[in-house]
Amino acid sequence: MIKQKNPKETQDSQVLQDQLKSLQQEEETLYNILAVDVWALAKTMDEFHPGFWSAFMKNREKALKRFIAEGSKNKPAEPKRPPFLR
């Protein structure tokens, strides 16, 4: 026997899906705006201080490597997990 869906549940589900889609679009728009802001800042700083962007990226790379190294040091070792997941 095929179970009939309650129209109220279907409508609520559709409203929820629409809200999720709207939030995803808003998040994507926010990230696009932030990317433009970062690009504008970097472009402006590069005009005042040539080489700013390359220096920034080198510092960012060093900071990321340090962050990953500290994260792996502070991570508790679980003997039950395989070595590649520790």
C-alpha positions in Angstrom: 0.0 0.0 0.0 1.4 3.4 -0.9 1.4 5.9 1.9 -0.1 9.3 1.0 1.9 12.3 2.1 0.2 14.9 4.2 -0.2 18.1 2.2 0.8 20.2 5.2 4.1 18.3 5.6 4.8 18.6 1.9 4.2 22.4 2.1 6.4 22.7 5.2 9.1 20.7 3.5 9.0 22.9 0.4 9.1 26.1 2.6 12.2 24.7 4.4 13.9 23.8 1.1 13.2 27.3 -0.2 14.7 28.8 2.9 17.8 26.6 2.7 18.3 27.5 -1.0 17.9 31.2 -0.1 20.5 30.9 2.7 22.9 29.1 0.3 22.6 31.9 -2.3 23.1 34.6 0.4 26.2 32.8 1.6 27.6 32.6 -1.9 26.9 36.3 -2.5 28.6 37.1 0.8 31.7 35.2 -0.2 31.8 36.9 -3.6 31.5 40.3 -2.0 34.4 39.4 0.4 36.5 38.2 -2.5 36.0 41.5 -4.3 36.8 43.4 -1.1 40.0 41.4 -0.6 41.0 41.9 -4.3 40.4 45.7 -4.0 42.4 45.9 -0.8 45.3 44.0 -2.3 45.2 46.0 -5.5 45.2 49.3 -3.6 48.1 48.1 -1.3 50.1 46.9 -4.3 49.8 50.4 -5.8 51.2 52.0 -2.6 53.7 49.3 -1.7 54.8 47.3 -4.7 55.2 43.6 -3.9 52.7 43.7 -1.1 50.6 40.9 -2.4 53.5 38.5 -2.9 54.8 39.3 0.6 51.3 38.8 2.0 50.9 35.4 0.3 54.3 34.2 1.6 53.4 35.2 5.1 50.0 33.5 4.7 51.7 30.3 3.5 54.1 30.3 6.6 51.2 31.0 8.9 49.1 28.2 7.4 52.0 25.7 7.7 52.6 26.7 11.3 48.8 26.4 12.1 48.8 22.9 10.6 51.9 21.8 12.5 50.5 23.1 15.8 47.2 21.4 15.1 48.8 18.1 14.5 51.0 18.4 17.6 48.0 19.2 19.9 45.9 16.5 18.4 45.4 13.6 20.9 46.7 10.3 19.6 44.1 7.6 19.6 45.8 4.1 19.4 42.7 2.5 18.0 42.8 4.7 14.9 45.1 3.8 12.0 48.3 5.9 11.8 47.2 7.8 8.7 44.2 9.1 10.6 46.0 10.2 13.7 
